[in-house]
């Protein structure tokens, strides 16, 4: 059965698995103090051109979002996010579980606009009753967004100006960051994120790792962040598991090679859908493609292919997502198109 359900269906890239196997019996200190974590951090700092960045390795995206956001906020604060943001929709209230409200703004192609953020913050702080409300304490964005769209450099700079004017940290969810950086439409690089974000993470789980996210604090981590991680149950005794993987991913540009491959496969798939007259719900320059399917076709296709139902489009059609990954092969896309031709 073909699968375009997500970008983490496979385990890990063979080079990552080899690195884990090759280092398996080497004794190392725990809790991220091993040589592999230290080496991976240096490689990431070099890629980011940010030698003073604090870097921590966590296991998965929801865990990372919850830990970082909780560390950035005080007990009276919430985090601002797009109404379609992952923390607002698909994390089962993980942020609220830590005691912080998600304060949502309207989305525009999955993104927060600087003017909407400024209007919201200005209105909040001008309200004489704001002391009775949850204070906005940080801003969350994802890049790529949940709809596969990207922030332009100009948009990020505008958001940063608003955040700075109100003294709020900007946190970027990079679960699929590799695919955002590799997109043919991208004009944002890791160095830009170090300049414009107070925290972001480089997703490994969806880009070739067995698991793992690398959190980058370009200007220094929140006070006692290590202890904060442990309080959340997010600190691995065998931190080497994450360090080995990121060391492999950031050796000889592997992370970026895998990301580019997924984008190439997404573009190939997009061309196939377009050639067959399928409409797209939103234009995505990344590895997630949102296609409008007639419901009868959807039911027939799902017997042969795994993909994600996204939302109803109208009474007769639905929006579904097809995702490519570092492991997608051209023959997988060809097989999908052959099925569409036959169904």
Beta strands, then each sheet from edge to edge (+ up, - down):
strand 1: 2-3
strand 2: 54-58
strand 3: 77-82
strand 4: 102-105
strand 5: 135-142
strand 6: 169-173
strand 7: 199-203
strand 8: 213-217
strand 9: 280-282
strand 10: 288-294
strand 11: 305-306
strand 12: 308-312
strand 13: 317-323
sheet 1: 1+ 11+
sheet 2: 2+ 8- 7+ 6+ 5+ 3+ 4+
sheet 3: 9+ 10- 13+ 12-
end
